[in-house]
């Protein structure tokens, strides 16, 4: 199954994600699938951004 889309999973909820994840959302053929954290609450907060 070949696809041109790049699917990302983010490990961690560091502040750098604020500068990296948003451009990934607007990039063509790029999708953020999920965000992981040791804290489920932090992961949900980061995913909601």
Secondary structure, DSSP 8 states (H G I E B T S, - for coil): ---S-EEEEEE---THHHHHHHHHHHSTTEEEEEEE-SSHHHHHHHHH-
